Amino acid sequence: MINAQSLAVQHGLEGRPLPVDYALQTEVDALRASLDSMHVAVADIIACRTEG
C-alpha cells in the first residue's frame, strides 16, 4: 500500500501557492513520477477524501 498526498494539499500545508500552470495533469505527472521512482509498473488507484 502506498499513501500519496496530492500536490495541492502539500502546497497548502506548506503555505505555498499552486503553480500558475497547475492542472489535473500536474497531479497525474507527479503521481506517475512517484510510482516510477518506486518501480511500480501497475497500480490500482483508490481515492479517499476525509474532512474533519
QUISULSUL-V77616 format. One record per backbone hydrogen bond with DSSP energy under -1.0 kcal/mol. CO is the residue of the C=O (numbers start at 0). NH is the residue of the N-H. If there is no record, write none. Layout:
co nh
CO NH
CO NH
This chain:
co nh
5 9
6 10
7 11
8 12
9 13
10 15
11 14
18 21
22 25
22 26
23 27
24 28
25 29
26 30
27 31
28 32
29 33
30 34
31 35
32 36
33 37
34 39
35 38
